[in-house]
Amino acid sequence: MVMRLTPSHFHILLSAVQGPVHGYAIKGEVEKRTQGRIKLGPGSLYWAIGKLVDAGLLDETSAPSEASEGPSRRYFALSDAGRDRLEQELQILSDIVDLAKSHGLVQRPGEA
């Protein structure tokens, strides 16, 4: 059975596209990307990350070499299966947006 991705799962996977990332960075990136519409508290963040790891979409990994010394953090990287799933979800969302545009429900940037 394929895991259903929630908006939080989707944003967590997006946060790992550029390489290994720790939970606190994911939290900040998601809040910034969504202009605060999605806020991930520690419990919900690490629960969602755990589900993504269990599903094989994220892998726990070591810190990147450029990571500064500081508090001990757990890093996560997008797995090959996670990248494939993210691409599938993006195509589905793109198709939905195209349909909404064709019905005049979504305006393109700059249109009034």
URCOR-V680950 format. One record per helix or strand. SS is the DSSP state (a for helix, b for strand). FROM is the first residue (numbers start at 1). LEN is the number of residues. If there is no record, write none. Layout:
# URCOR-V680950
ss/from/len
SS/FROM/LEN
SS/FROM/LEN
This chain:
# URCOR-V680950
ss/from/len
a/7/9
b/21/2
a/23/11
a/42/13
b/58/4
b/75/4
a/80/23
